[in-house]
Amino acid sequence: MPDEILLKPGSFTEEEISIVKTHTVVGHSLLKIASIICFEHHEKFDGSGYPNRL
């Protein structure tokens, strides 16, 4: 979310409210990616890693 909106004093415009409402979808997408990275960060290209030996 842009700092101009996040740090804005006072009320949001309709457009700014729409942008603020996207933060849950963006956060969910980032957390899905982060969870995969956490789960697979010990995998190796040669298949010797874990947990799935990918």
Helices and strands as residue ranges (DSSP letters): H 3-6, H 14-21, H 23-40
